[in-house]
Amino acid sequence: MPLSPKKQAQYATRNTSSVRLRFLENTCDSMVKMPDTQGASNEDKPGPSSSTNEKSVPNYMPCSTENHCCALLHGLQELRKSNTLCDYTLIADGERIPVHRAVMAACSDYFRVMLTGFMRESREEFVELKGVTAGGLAVVVDFAYTGRLELTTDNVEEVLSAASHLQVSVAVELCSKYLEMALTIYNCTDILNLAQMYTLTSTQAKALQYMMDNFEIVSSSEQFSKLTHTQLATMLQDNSLRVPTEYRLFTIVLQWIDHDKTERAQYLAELMKNIRLPLLAGEELVEKVSKVDMMRVNQECSDLLTEAKDYHIVTSKQPMLQSSRTQVRSNHPSVIMSHAQNLECYTFHNKHHGFLKDSLIPLFNPSVAVLDNFMYACGGKYDSTENNEIATARCFRFDPRFVLMFYFI
């Protein structure tokens, strides 16, 4: 029945500073199914107030104390530290860690299956875990009881191994985030290898992108020699790889092969397929690349050299010789604007405004088109005289290798 005005006044003035109550929508008690008050009988509903100043109190009023979840975890952790009510023991590297079955089953899919099914371990008081270090296991168990994953550059690998083995997905995700934040030129390949080993897709992508953004610096570090041929080939074929020239990239690949020539020489052709040799200057092809013994001896590499030379020699056929190796390395779109006698370029990712190379003969308000990886500026007027409306048939082709003044930013 509804509270009397006197009782309502008592509850309204009660000091609740020690136990803070509030109405909650998105906290732990939102998981509790609320009773259906819509179908309540008229007898259960509060009657009309006898005074306009009196407020009715609903029969059901969900209240919650703040930080209940944290307090519960803290209590469980204290029980574990004092070995109170612990009913299971985890063993790794000879070290024993007492735990509560319910806690481990709640946070680990591995233990949920082990302890709630009919496996032999569910009937025993301990389990010895293989392939998990004591240090990594201790950190994951602490995480189960506290929600805090204590990671350092020294322990992240063993913690990730333990979290992955025990199928604690949230801990694996936190390890992934930590590795992404810890990326440097001194550990990028190590982190890439970890990401691939544990299928951390996001971390793998960020490690690769970090290395491609800092490729020249990374190529001078010890981490570069740790790359596998597959990892290196993946970066070589990517448009976002940051290098000043393709010839510089060519020398970097030779540097990687020379680090262990006996083992890595077999990958030369596979890697050179991803070097855009047609974009090299003719002099570089003839005077430098062609004189590398490995390039001459390997038949596939020799064919790649011939392809690159033909691209330079038969200029008129270049539009028909387009392939992935003739594309300029860039994944940043630009817009070309024709204004008066200027061909202007605007690159979106860095908001850079510049001009293309001037044509041999000035063009005034030409039309612009792209065909087979070449840009053509055609037509327009003969000169800039205001009264001259005579059209011109002039047409100039712009090669993407040379047209931009800011080729490498």
C-alpha positions as CSV (number, residue, x, y, z in Angstrom):
1,M,0.0,0.0,0.0
2,P,1.2,3.6,-0.5
3,L,3.3,5.2,2.2
4,S,1.5,7.7,4.4
5,P,2.5,11.4,4.2
6,K,4.3,11.0,7.5
7,K,6.4,8.0,6.3
8,Q,7.1,9.7,3.0
9,A,8.5,12.7,4.9
10,Q,10.7,10.4,6.9
11,Y,12.2,8.7,3.8
12,A,12.6,12.1,2.1
13,T,14.8,13.5,4.8
14,R,16.9,10.4,5.5
15,N,20.7,10.8,5.1
16,T,21.9,8.5,2.3
17,S,25.5,9.8,1.9
18,S,27.0,6.5,3.1
19,V,25.0,4.4,0.6
20,R,24.5,6.5,-2.5
21,L,21.3,5.5,-4.3
22,R,20.3,6.5,-7.8
23,F,18.0,5.4,-10.6
24,L,20.0,3.6,-13.2
25,E,19.5,2.7,-16.9
26,N,22.9,1.4,-18.2
27,T,24.6,-0.3,-15.3
28,C,24.8,-3.8,-13.9
29,D,21.2,-3.8,-12.6
30,S,20.0,-3.2,-16.2
31,M,20.7,-6.9,-16.7
32,V,18.0,-7.7,-14.1
33,K,14.6,-8.2,-15.7
34,M,12.2,-5.6,-14.4
35,P,8.8,-6.8,-13.3
36,D,5.8,-5.9,-15.4
37,T,4.0,-3.1,-13.7
38,Q,1.7,-2.5,-16.7
39,G,-0.6,-5.3,-15.7
40,A,-0.8,-4.6,-12.0
41,S,-4.3,-4.5,-10.5
42,N,-5.8,-1.3,-9.4
43,E,-5.4,-2.4,-5.8
44,D,-1.6,-2.5,-6.2
45,K,-1.5,1.0,-7.7
46,P,-1.1,4.0,-5.3
47,G,-4.4,5.9,-4.8
48,P,-4.9,9.5,-5.4
49,S,-3.2,11.9,-3.0
50,S,-5.3,13.6,-0.4
51,S,-3.1,16.7,-0.8
52,T,-1.7,18.4,-3.9
53,N,1.7,18.8,-2.0
54,E,2.0,15.1,-1.4
55,K,3.9,12.9,-3.8
56,S,3.1,9.2,-4.4
57,V,5.8,6.6,-4.3
58,P,5.6,3.8,-6.9
59,N,5.5,0.2,-5.7
60,Y,8.6,-0.7,-7.7
61,M,11.6,1.6,-7.6
62,P,14.9,0.0,-8.8
63,C,17.8,1.4,-6.8
64,S,21.5,0.6,-7.1
65,T,24.7,1.4,-5.2
66,E,27.6,2.8,-7.3
67,N,30.6,0.6,-8.0
68,H,28.9,-2.6,-6.9
69,C,30.7,-4.5,-9.7
70,C,34.1,-3.1,-8.6
71,A,33.4,-3.8,-5.0
72,L,32.4,-7.4,-5.9
73,L,35.7,-7.9,-7.8
74,H,37.7,-6.4,-5.0
75,G,36.0,-8.8,-2.5
76,L,36.7,-11.8,-4.7
77,Q,40.4,-10.7,-5.1
78,E,40.7,-10.4,-1.3
79,L,39.3,-13.9,-0.9
80,R,41.7,-15.3,-3.5
81,K,44.7,-13.6,-1.9
82,S,43.8,-15.1,1.5
83,N,43.0,-18.5,-0.2
84,T,39.5,-18.3,1.2
85,L,36.8,-20.4,-0.5
86,C,39.2,-21.2,-3.4
87,D,38.1,-24.5,-4.9
88,Y,40.5,-24.9,-7.8
89,T,44.3,-24.7,-8.5
90,L,46.0,-23.7,-11.7
91,I,49.6,-25.0,-12.2
92,A,52.1,-23.6,-14.7
93,D,55.9,-24.0,-14.6
94,G,55.5,-25.7,-11.2
95,E,53.8,-22.7,-9.7
96,R,50.4,-23.1,-8.1
97,I,47.7,-20.4,-8.3
98,P,44.5,-20.9,-6.2
99,V,41.4,-19.6,-7.9
100,H,37.6,-19.8,-7.7
101,R,36.0,-22.1,-10.4
102,A,33.1,-19.7,-10.9
103,V,35.3,-16.7,-11.6
104,M,37.5,-18.5,-14.1
105,A,34.6,-20.1,-15.9
106,A,32.9,-16.6,-16.1
107,C,35.8,-14.9,-17.8
108,S,37.5,-17.7,-19.8
109,D,35.8,-19.8,-22.5
110,Y,38.6,-22.3,-22.0
111,F,37.7,-22.9,-18.4
112,R,33.9,-22.6,-19.0
113,V,34.1,-25.7,-21.2
114,M,36.6,-27.5,-19.0
115,L,34.7,-26.9,-15.7
116,T,31.1,-27.0,-16.6
117,G,31.2,-30.1,-18.8
118,F,32.1,-33.7,-18.2
119,M,35.9,-33.4,-18.7
120,R,38.2,-35.1,-16.2
121,E,39.5,-31.8,-15.0
122,S,36.0,-30.7,-13.8
123,R,36.1,-33.5,-11.2
124,E,39.6,-32.8,-10.0
125,E,40.9,-30.0,-7.8
126,F,43.7,-28.8,-10.0
127,V,44.8,-28.6,-13.7
128,E,48.3,-28.3,-15.0
129,L,48.5,-26.0,-18.0
130,K,51.0,-26.7,-20.7
131,G,52.3,-24.0,-23.1
132,V,51.6,-21.2,-20.6
133,T,54.2,-19.5,-18.5
134,A,53.6,-18.9,-14.8
135,G,54.2,-15.2,-15.3
136,G,51.7,-14.9,-18.1
137,L,49.1,-17.0,-16.2
138,A,49.4,-14.9,-13.1
139,V,48.7,-11.6,-15.0
140,V,45.7,-13.1,-16.8
141,V,44.3,-14.5,-13.4
142,D,44.8,-11.0,-11.9
143,F,42.9,-9.6,-14.8
144,A,40.0,-11.9,-14.2
145,Y,39.7,-10.6,-10.6
146,T,40.5,-7.0,-11.2
147,G,39.8,-6.0,-14.8
148,R,43.3,-4.6,-15.0
149,L,45.9,-6.1,-17.3
150,E,49.4,-5.2,-16.1
151,L,51.4,-5.1,-19.4
152,T,55.0,-4.2,-20.0
153,T,57.3,-4.6,-23.1
154,D,58.9,-7.5,-21.3
155,N,55.8,-9.5,-20.4
156,V,53.3,-8.7,-23.2
157,E,54.3,-11.8,-25.3
158,E,53.8,-14.3,-22.5
159,V,50.6,-12.6,-21.4
160,L,49.2,-12.6,-24.9
161,S,50.2,-16.3,-25.2
162,A,48.3,-17.1,-21.9
163,A,45.3,-15.0,-22.8
164,S,45.0,-16.6,-26.2
165,H,45.5,-20.1,-24.8
166,L,42.8,-19.6,-22.1
167,Q,40.5,-17.8,-24.6
168,V,40.2,-14.6,-22.6
169,S,39.2,-12.5,-25.6
170,V,39.1,-9.1,-23.7
171,A,42.7,-9.6,-22.5
172,V,43.8,-10.6,-26.0
173,E,42.2,-7.3,-27.3
174,L,44.0,-5.3,-24.7
175,C,47.3,-6.9,-25.6
176,S,46.6,-6.0,-29.2
177,K,46.0,-2.4,-28.3
178,Y,49.1,-2.2,-26.2
179,L,51.3,-3.6,-29.1
180,E,49.8,-1.0,-31.4
181,M,50.8,1.8,-29.0
182,A,54.2,0.4,-28.5
183,L,55.3,0.3,-32.2
184,T,58.7,1.7,-32.9
185,I,61.4,1.1,-35.5
186,Y,63.2,-1.1,-32.9
187,N,60.3,-3.6,-32.5
188,C,58.0,-3.3,-35.5
189,T,59.0,-6.6,-37.1
190,D,58.7,-8.4,-33.7
191,I,55.2,-7.0,-33.2
192,L,54.3,-7.9,-36.8
193,N,55.3,-11.5,-36.2
194,L,53.4,-11.6,-32.9
195,A,50.3,-10.2,-34.6
196,Q,50.5,-12.8,-37.4
197,M,51.1,-15.6,-34.9
198,Y,48.0,-14.8,-32.9
199,T,45.8,-13.5,-35.8
200,L,45.6,-9.9,-34.5
201,T,44.3,-8.5,-37.7
202,S,44.2,-4.8,-36.6
203,T,47.7,-5.0,-35.1
204,Q,49.1,-6.7,-38.2
205,A,47.7,-4.0,-40.4
206,K,49.0,-1.2,-38.2
207,A,52.4,-2.7,-38.0
208,L,52.7,-3.1,-41.7
209,Q,51.5,0.5,-42.3
210,Y,53.9,1.8,-39.7
211,M,56.8,0.1,-41.5
212,M,55.6,1.3,-44.9
213,D,55.4,4.9,-43.7
214,N,58.9,4.7,-42.3
215,F,60.4,2.3,-44.8
216,E,63.7,3.9,-45.3
217,I,64.4,4.3,-41.6
218,V,63.3,0.7,-40.9
219,S,65.5,-0.6,-43.7
220,S,68.5,0.7,-41.8
221,S,67.6,-1.1,-38.6
222,E,68.0,-4.7,-37.4
223,Q,64.3,-5.2,-37.6
224,F,64.4,-5.1,-41.4
225,S,66.6,-8.2,-41.7
226,K,64.0,-10.1,-39.6
227,L,61.3,-9.7,-42.2
228,T,60.3,-12.8,-44.1
229,H,60.2,-12.7,-47.9
230,T,56.4,-12.9,-47.8
231,Q,56.2,-9.8,-45.5
232,L,58.6,-7.9,-47.6
233,A,56.7,-8.8,-50.8
234,T,53.4,-7.6,-49.2
235,M,54.9,-4.2,-48.6
236,L,56.6,-3.9,-52.0
237,Q,53.3,-4.4,-53.8
238,D,51.5,-1.8,-51.7
239,N,50.8,1.7,-53.2
240,S,51.3,3.4,-49.8
241,L,54.9,2.3,-49.5
242,R,56.9,5.5,-48.9
243,V,60.2,5.6,-50.8
244,P,61.8,8.5,-52.7
245,T,62.4,6.4,-55.9
246,E,62.0,2.9,-57.2
247,Y,65.8,2.6,-57.6
248,R,66.2,3.2,-53.9
249,L,63.7,0.5,-53.3
250,F,65.6,-1.8,-55.6
251,T,68.8,-1.3,-53.6
252,I,67.0,-1.9,-50.3
253,V,65.7,-5.3,-51.6
254,L,69.3,-6.2,-52.6
255,Q,70.4,-5.3,-49.1
256,W,67.8,-7.6,-47.6
257,I,69.0,-10.5,-49.8
258,D,72.6,-9.9,-49.1
259,H,72.0,-10.3,-45.4
260,D,71.6,-14.1,-46.0
261,K,72.4,-14.5,-49.7
262,T,72.5,-18.3,-49.6
263,E,69.0,-18.6,-48.3
264,R,67.3,-15.5,-49.7
265,A,68.6,-15.5,-53.3
266,Q,65.8,-17.9,-54.3
267,Y,63.3,-15.1,-53.6
268,L,64.9,-12.5,-55.9
269,A,62.5,-12.9,-58.8
270,E,59.4,-12.9,-56.5
271,L,60.5,-9.7,-54.9
272,M,61.6,-8.0,-58.1
273,K,58.1,-8.6,-59.6
274,N,56.9,-6.0,-57.1
275,I,59.6,-3.4,-57.9
276,R,58.3,-1.0,-60.6
277,L,61.3,-1.2,-62.8
278,P,59.6,0.6,-65.8
279,L,59.4,3.7,-63.5
280,L,63.2,3.9,-63.2
281,A,65.1,6.3,-65.4
282,G,66.7,4.7,-68.5
283,E,70.1,5.5,-67.3
284,E,69.5,3.7,-64.0
285,L,68.2,0.6,-65.9
286,V,71.2,0.4,-68.2
287,E,74.1,1.6,-66.0
288,K,73.1,0.2,-62.6
289,V,70.3,-2.4,-62.5
290,S,71.5,-4.3,-65.6
291,K,75.0,-4.6,-64.1
292,V,73.8,-6.5,-61.0
293,D,74.9,-10.1,-61.5
294,M,71.8,-11.6,-59.9
295,M,69.6,-9.7,-62.3
296,R,71.4,-11.0,-65.4
297,V,71.7,-14.6,-64.3
298,N,68.1,-15.1,-63.1
299,Q,65.9,-15.6,-66.2
300,E,62.7,-14.1,-64.6
301,C,64.6,-11.0,-63.5
302,S,66.2,-10.7,-67.0
303,D,62.7,-10.7,-68.5
304,L,61.6,-8.0,-66.1
305,L,64.6,-5.9,-67.2
306,T,63.6,-6.4,-70.8
307,E,60.1,-5.3,-70.1
308,A,61.3,-2.2,-68.4
309,K,63.7,-1.3,-71.2
310,D,60.9,-1.8,-73.8
311,Y,58.7,0.5,-71.9
312,H,61.3,3.3,-72.3
313,I,62.2,2.6,-75.9
314,V,58.8,2.3,-77.5
315,T,57.2,5.4,-76.1
316,S,54.2,5.4,-78.4
317,K,53.2,2.0,-77.1
318,Q,53.3,2.9,-73.4
319,P,49.5,3.2,-73.0
320,M,49.2,-0.4,-74.2
321,L,52.0,-1.7,-71.9
322,Q,50.3,-0.6,-68.7
323,S,50.6,-3.0,-65.7
324,S,50.9,-2.9,-61.9
325,R,54.6,-2.2,-62.4
326,T,53.9,1.0,-64.4
327,Q,51.7,2.6,-61.7
328,V,53.1,5.4,-59.6
329,R,53.2,4.6,-55.9
330,S,50.4,6.7,-54.5
331,N,47.1,5.9,-52.8
332,H,46.2,9.6,-52.3
333,P,43.7,10.9,-55.0
334,S,44.2,14.3,-56.5
335,V,42.1,16.6,-58.6
336,I,43.4,18.4,-61.7
337,M,42.0,21.8,-62.4
338,S,42.3,23.7,-65.7
339,H,42.4,27.4,-65.3
340,A,43.6,29.9,-68.0
341,Q,47.0,28.5,-69.0
342,N,47.6,26.7,-65.7
343,L,47.0,23.1,-64.8
344,E,46.7,23.0,-61.1
345,C,46.6,20.0,-58.8
346,Y,45.1,19.6,-55.3
347,T,45.9,16.6,-53.2
348,F,43.2,15.8,-50.6
349,H,45.1,14.0,-47.8
350,N,47.6,16.8,-47.1
351,K,45.6,19.7,-48.7
352,H,48.5,20.5,-50.9
353,H,48.0,22.8,-53.9
354,G,50.5,22.8,-56.7
355,F,51.0,23.1,-60.5
356,L,51.8,20.5,-63.1
357,K,54.8,21.0,-65.4
358,D,54.2,23.6,-68.1
359,S,53.6,22.3,-71.6
360,L,56.1,23.1,-74.4
361,I,53.5,25.4,-75.9
362,P,51.1,27.3,-73.6
363,L,47.5,26.0,-73.5
364,F,44.6,28.2,-72.7
365,N,41.5,26.5,-71.0
366,P,42.2,23.0,-72.4
367,S,40.1,20.0,-71.5
368,V,41.7,17.2,-69.4
369,A,41.2,13.5,-69.7
370,V,42.9,10.4,-68.2
371,L,43.4,7.3,-70.4
372,D,45.6,4.2,-69.7
373,N,47.4,5.9,-66.7
374,F,48.3,9.0,-68.7
375,M,46.7,12.4,-68.5
376,Y,46.0,14.4,-71.7
377,A,45.4,18.1,-71.9
378,C,43.8,18.9,-75.3
379,G,42.2,21.7,-77.1
380,G,41.4,25.1,-75.8
381,K,42.4,28.4,-77.4
382,Y,45.5,29.5,-79.3
383,D,46.2,32.3,-76.9
384,S,44.8,34.3,-74.1
385,T,43.5,37.2,-76.2
386,E,40.0,37.9,-74.9
387,N,38.5,38.3,-78.4
388,N,40.2,35.3,-79.8
389,E,37.9,32.3,-79.9
390,I,39.9,30.2,-82.3
391,A,40.2,26.6,-81.1
392,T,43.4,24.6,-81.2
393,A,44.0,20.9,-81.8
394,R,47.1,20.8,-79.7
395,C,47.3,17.9,-77.3
396,F,49.9,17.1,-74.7
397,R,50.4,13.9,-72.7
398,F,51.5,14.1,-69.0
399,D,53.5,11.2,-67.6
400,P,52.5,10.6,-63.9
401,R,56.2,9.9,-63.1
402,F,57.2,13.4,-63.8
403,V,54.3,15.8,-63.9
404,L,54.0,16.7,-60.2
405,M,56.5,19.1,-58.6
406,F,55.8,17.3,-55.3
407,Y,56.2,13.7,-56.3
408,F,57.4,12.6,-52.9
409,I,56.0,14.4,-49.9
